[in-house]
Amino acid sequence: MDFQEQFFKERIKFIHEARDEKEESFEKLQQQEREKVKQSNPNPSNAEEYRRRFPKKLQYGDIPEDIEPEEIRPMGNHAMSITWPDGFSQIAPYDQLQMIERLVDVPQPTAVQS
């Protein structure tokens, strides 16, 4: 191996080592900052803490079948406002409601004869 090749290999090795050292330093600094944020933030900041504080999600089977909306109002030409017995209100776009109809066996309206 000639002198020039050896010189460049050593320089490349030096550059890689310096980069690795800076990356390690940056990762340590980043971890310290995450810890500071975690300690200063009273809200759950990671999935494990969230699951500990809020252990169960509402499942479809948890909802009684006799639950019906208290009020349904059109919201312009794009959505409906729905108020539920527990006080929860939501705005549901028509396309979302149409998708739910395809998932659930909803009776189709019949024409009223006069």
Secondary structure, 3 states (H helix, E strand, C coil): CCHHHHHHHHHHHHHHHHHHHHHHHHHHHHHHHHHHHHHHCCCCCCHHHHHHHCCCCCCHHHCCCCCCCCEEEEECCCEEEEECCCCCEEEEEHHHHHHHHHHCCCCCCCCCCC
